[in-house]
Every structure is written in C-alpha cells, then in structure tokens.
Amino acid sequence: MATRIKICGIRDARALDAAIEARADFAGFVFYPPSPRAVSAREAAELGARADGHIKRVGLFVNATDGEMAEAVEVGKLDVLQLHGQETPNRTAALRSRFGLPVWKALSIASAADITRASEYRDAADFILFDAKTPKGTLPGGMGVRFDWNLLAGYRGPVEWGLAGGIDAANVAEAIASTGAPLVDVSSGVESEPGVKDAGKIAAFCRAVRAA
Ligand SMILES: O=C(O)c1ccccc1N[C@@H]1O[C@H](COP(=O)(O)O)[C@@H](O)[C@H]1O
C-alpha cells in the first residue's frame, strides 16, 4: 500500500496548494500559539474552505481545552484531531467521543519503552504518531529532531500508526525502509525557515515518498 503523506504546519494558500498539487493526503493546521506555524481562526477558516474536497484537514493541538478545540473544529472544518501534548488515554477517548472525529495521538519517542506506550491508547485513539522527543523547553514537535528509526523496525501496533520527526526529502526513503511506516508526517523538513513552507520542498518530499 502507498505510504500516506501529511504536510504539517500549513499557514497559507500557497503551501496548501503545493500540498494538494503534490497529492499529499493530509494538511496539518497548528492550533498552538507558541508555534511559528500557528494559525488564527480567520486563517484556519480560509485554509479549511480551500482544502475542502482536495485534502484532509488535520488540526494539531497541545493540551488544548474543549472550547479551543470546538472553535478550531468549526472554523477549520477539521477532519482529524491530532493531540501532541500530554493528553491521557481518558482525555483522548473523551475528545474522540465529544467531536466524533478520528483522533491521532502523538507520542514522544527517545527509547524502546516509549513505543510501548502506544498500547495504552488502543481503545482511545484511532492512530498513533511516533515523533521524536524534543529538547526540554522547546516545542513538543516541529523541531526537525529525529529518533532512532530502528526502534520501529518490524513494529506491529495495536492501532494504525505513522512516523514524524526530522524527516525530509533526503532521508524519507531511509525512514520508510527502516520502519515500514504507513504514513510519514513532515513539517520543518519542507520549510525554508521556521513557519515558512517551501512549495518546491513539498513537491520533492512527496516525490521522494512515492519513489521509496
Ligand atoms: O509543527 C509545529 O510547530 C508543532 C508544534 C507543536 C507540536 C507539534 C508540532 N509539529 C508536529 O511535529 C512533527 C515533527 O516536526 P518536524 O518534521 O520534525 O519539523 C510534525 O510533523 C508535526 O506533526
């Protein structure tokens, strides 16, 4: 089966159009104000409408409140919720039930023990995203940090899963070969600077995934 692609941290129409043109499967919109990729409600509304019918819209949240998420779901017409904070299995299940949308739970990985945490979410999340643990005091993602992909060699999880963290066009073939990831998620690897997506890098990334 073809490896699915998520381009995360899209903030403008040009980047969104590049992701659609390159036939990415998911566009990620960041609803986390400290991130240089955070979108306002107005930007989310414009991007959500533009994406409609062309690419699935993933809202990324970090320990957000129900109210913050409800506004984002409505204005951005979100198809998927990605939880990138310390959301527990109970909180994850509650959000899935409240919004009636598929929920992706991101787990921060630095060791084999971190990967076993996926089983805690077997009844709570629809999808697990394995991302690298980032340095203390920095953003919990979008930092271009990768973990040892060999930790996922031969992985068979209780729910669908994907790989994130430090992936780019130059290393995505290695990432897929090492892990067998059914989905890859990229943010800083397709940027010219933090928060600024590069249409050429988005196209090159998607080509590299398909060639892998
Ligand atoms: O992208 C962000 O700004 C961000 C902020 C807070 C939590 C997660 C974030 N992004 C996610 O992190 C992965 C990995 O990013 P990168 O490719 O290493 O730069 C990204 O795909 C998003 O899902």
The ligand as an SDF file (V2000), in Angstrom:
LIG
                    3D

 23 24  0  0  0  0  0  0  0  0999 V2000
    4.9090   21.9940   13.7970 O   0  0  0  0  0  0  0  0  0  0  0  0
    4.8460   22.5400   14.9220 C   0  0  0  0  0  0  0  0  0  0  0  0
    5.1000   23.7440   15.0800 O   0  0  0  0  0  0  0  0  0  0  0  0
    4.4510   21.7310   16.1050 C   0  0  0  0  0  0  0  0  0  0  0  0
    4.2590   22.3710   17.3100 C   0  0  0  0  0  0  0  0  0  0  0  0
    3.8940   21.6650   18.4340 C   0  0  0  0  0  0  0  0  0  0  0  0
    3.7200   20.3020   18.3710 C   0  0  0  0  0  0  0  0  0  0  0  0
    3.9180   19.6270   17.1700 C   0  0  0  0  0  0  0  0  0  0  0  0
    4.3010   20.3100   16.0320 C   0  0  0  0  0  0  0  0  0  0  0  0
    4.5120   19.6620   14.8300 N   0  0  0  0  0  0  0  0  0  0  0  0
    4.4970   18.2390   14.6660 C   0  0  0  0  0  0  0  0  0  0  0  0
    5.7950   17.7130   14.8400 O   0  0  0  0  0  0  0  0  0  0  0  0
    6.0940   16.8290   13.7580 C   0  0  0  0  0  0  0  0  0  0  0  0
    7.5740   16.7700   13.5070 C   0  0  0  0  0  0  0  0  0  0  0  0
    8.0490   18.0100   13.0170 O   0  0  0  0  0  0  0  0  0  0  0  0
    9.3730   18.0970   12.1350 P   0  0  0  0  0  0  0  0  0  0  0  0
    9.0690   17.4540   10.8110 O   0  0  0  0  0  0  0  0  0  0  0  0
   10.4490   17.3870   12.8830 O   0  0  0  0  0  0  0  0  0  0  0  0
    9.6590   19.5450   11.9880 O   0  0  0  0  0  0  0  0  0  0  0  0
    5.3150   17.4460   12.6060 C   0  0  0  0  0  0  0  0  0  0  0  0
    5.1870   16.6240   11.5320 O   0  0  0  0  0  0  0  0  0  0  0  0
    4.0320   17.8310   13.2890 C   0  0  0  0  0  0  0  0  0  0  0  0
    3.1250   16.7650   13.3500 O   0  0  0  0  0  0  0  0  0  0  0  0
  1  2  2  0
  2  3  1  0
  2  4  1  0
  4  5  1  0
  4  9  2  0
  5  6  2  0
  6  7  1  0
  7  8  2  0
  8  9  1  0
  9 10  1  0
 10 11  1  0
 11 12  1  0
 11 22  1  0
 12 13  1  0
 13 14  1  0
 13 20  1  0
 14 15  1  0
 15 16  1  0
 16 17  2  0
 16 18  1  0
 16 19  1  0
 20 21  1  0
 20 22  1  0
 22 23  1  0
M  END
$$$$
